């Protein structure tokens, strides 16, 4: 009789340990998704900080292209104000399109292509674009892992308070490409 009680007690302890472990794993994944989103936000802020410097650098050269410069700044301002994954992704599509037009137009200014400040900003933007790409990939990988866990049995038993996260996906296929910063 005592052996059966000890076996049942041992099984109950194992179930409790398993339940705590499962819940804690879900909490850790949720925290990883929030951290991954923060990393995207940091890189996007860096990009947004570079854009005004870039525009100021070329203003003197592109006096007749004020509309293009204003589109870049407006897209940047909308992106800065965007909240949430989908709104941020939509804003990023607009920023990428505006920067693409900006760089295409800037190629027609040879003296701008040789400006040291412009070359430095180009390199920083290129580096930032790479970091954004890696941060997006990490975020989407973490969200996939998190969403899979909360939907998979037996973790789904404890996932009642865990809500699925949205992937960071760009709407426009062209916006999925890094901004071209080469003036060659």
N, C-alpha and C positions, 0 to 999 in steps of 0.2 A: 504494500500500500504506500509506504513512504517513498519508495523508488518512483512510483507513478507521479506522486506529488512533486518530487524533485525534477523529474523530467518535464512536467508541465510548467513548473516554475522556470526552468532553464529555457524552455521554448518561448515563454512569455518575455523573458529578459532579452533573448535574441531578437524577437519581433520589435520590442521597444528600441533596441540599439539600431536595428535596421531602419525603423521609421525616423529616428532622429538623424541618422546618417543621410537618408534620402532627402529629408527636408533641408538639412544644412547644405547639401550639394546643390539643391535648387536655389537657395539663397546666394550661394557663391556664384552661380552662373548668372543670376539676375544682377549681381554687383559687377560682374565682368562686362555685361552688356552696357551697363551705365558708364563704366570706365571707358569702354571702347567708343561710346558716343562722345564722351568728353574729349577723347583724343582727336576725333574728327573735328569737333568744335574748335579745339586749339589750333589745328592746322588751317581751318577755314578763316579763323580770326587773323592768323598770320597773313593769309592771302589777301584778306580784305584790307589789312594795314598796308600791304605793298601796292595795291591798286592806286590810291591817291598819289603816292610817290611817283609811280609810273606815269600817271596822267600829268603831273606837274612837270616832269622831266621833258615830256614831248610837247607841252603846250606852246612853247616858243617856236617850235618847228612846224607845228600843224595848226597854224592860226586859222586856216580856212576850213578846218575839220571839227568845229565846235560840236556839231551834232553827234559825231562819233564819240567824242570825249564825254559828252553829257550822258549818252546811253550807257557807257561803261560805269560811270559814277552812279547813275540811277539803278542799274542792275546790282551794283555792289551794295547800295543802301537798302534795297529790297531784301537782299540776301542776309544782311546783318540783322534785319528786323524779323526774319522768318523764324518760326518756332516749330518744333516737331519734325519728325523725319521726313514726311511727305512734302511739307511746305518748304523745308530746307532743300530737298532734292529738286523741287520745281524751281526754286530761286537759283540753285547752282546751274541749272540748264540755261537760264537767262544770262548768268555771269559768263559762262563758257562761250555762249554765242556772241555776247558783246565783246569779250576779249579777242575772240577769233577775228571779228571784223576790225577791231582796233589794230591787231598785229598785221593783218593783211594790208591795211591802209598804210601803216607805218613803214612797210617795206619799200614804199615809193619815195622815201626820204633818205638818200644816201648819207647825208651828214648826221642824221639821227642814228643810223646803224653803227657809226664809229664812235659815238658819244660814250665815254667811260662810265658815266652814271647809268646810262641806259643798259650797257652791257652787264653791269653789276646787278641791276634790277632784274634783267632777263635771267641771270643765273639763279638769283634768289627765288624768282617765281617758278623756274623749272624745278628747283629743289623742293619747293613747297608743293607743287603739283604731284611730285613723286610721293611725298609724305602723305598727302591727302589720299592718294590712290591706295597706299598701304594701310592707312587708317580705315578706309572704307572696307577694304578686304577683311581686315581683322574684325571690324564691327559685324559685317555680314556673316562671317564664320562663327563668331560668338553667338549671334542671334539665332543662327541655324541650330547650333548645338543646344541652346537654351530652349527654343521652341520645340525641338525634337524631344527633349527631356520631359517637358511639361505635358506633352501629348502621348508619351509612351507609357505603357503599363510596366511596372506598377507605380512609377513616379507620379502618374496622373492622379492617383488616389490622394496624394498630398498637395497637388498643384492647384487647389481651388482658389487660392488668393494670388496665384501667379498668372499674370496676363501675358499673352504672346506679344512680342515686340515686332515692329515693322522693319523690313529690310531697307537699306539706303540704296535706292535704285533711281537712276536718272531716266527721265522720260525720253529724251532725244538721243538717238544713237550717236550723233556727232558729238554731243556733249560728253559722252563716255570716254572720248579721247582726251589726252592731256592737251592743254592750250599750247599751241605752237609758238615758241618764243625765239626761233632762229631767224636772223635777218640775212642769211646767206642766199 
